[in-house]
Amino acid sequence: MADLITVEDPDDPRLHDYTGLTDVELRRKREPAEGLFIAEGEKVIRRAKDAGYEMRSMLLSAKWVDVMRDVIDELPAPVYAVSPELAEQVTGYHVHRGALASMQRKPLPTAAELLRTTRRVVIMESVNDHTNIGAIFRSAAALGMDAVLLSPDCADPLYRRSVKVSMGAVFSVPYARLDTWPKGLESVREAGFTLLALTPDEKARSLDEAAPHRMDRVALMLGAEGDGLSTQALVAADEWVRIPMSHGVDSLNVGAAAAVAFYAVATGRPRP
């Protein structure tokens, strides 16, 4: 059973994992370096725990202690009970959901390991908006994509905002980083995948025409919001595909576009 510790000093060093959560640049560097990430809210904390992530500690406002009692009773890690005001002083924002957990990261698999056992893969290039990362992971989990590959400059899927938006789906879809870009795409093709670049370009075939759900192994490439896929990534693709648009709309938010494309890629596949 975890120790329930009441903390009243915002400078208490035991709360170090939770300091400055709104400082994006600081947390982006610090969390991977220290091997941790932050899970926020009851559902996300439970999903991280169920996915096998080790908990370093929890930070709870008083009213959440009873809600999380079953988790607390199973934990060897300390649980810090604080007032909402102190939680805000430590984290830098009002913790609406009243529950935070510092979780230990796991070693990432290699891209080669993921490609050996998958058939439907998402590849993101330079997606640095944490909300979009979380939305894409949530859609990937819901719509039957097997894994995610990230270009070296993509944002961290385990950053607090990404985890929160995904509702913990980042824990259920395995992911890896490609070591080089766009050269790393060759290893995907060599593993037997057809590289499909999602783009609004008129030269692209519609997803209906391309019929990716009939292909044996598909890697769907997505670019950043606004810029889309780079010229190098488009050149490296086997085929360009697009979502047909109406009423003069030229494109969708990358999170929305991903969901539509995932459905087209995975349609007709047996569900687990």
Secondary structure, DSSP 8 states (H G I E B T S, - for coil): ---EEE---TT-GGGGGGTTTT-HHHHHHHHHHHTEEEEESHHHHHHHHHTT--EEEEEEETTHHHHTHHHHHH-SS-EEEE-HHHHHHHHSS--TT-EEEEEE------HHHHHHT-SEEEEESS---HHHHHHHHHHHHHTT--EEEE-TTS--TTSHHHHHHHTTGGGTS-EEE-SSTTTTHHHHHHTT-EEEEE---TTSEEHHHH-GGGSSSEEEEE-BTTTBS-HHHHHH-SEEEE----TT-----HHHHHHHHHHHHHTT----
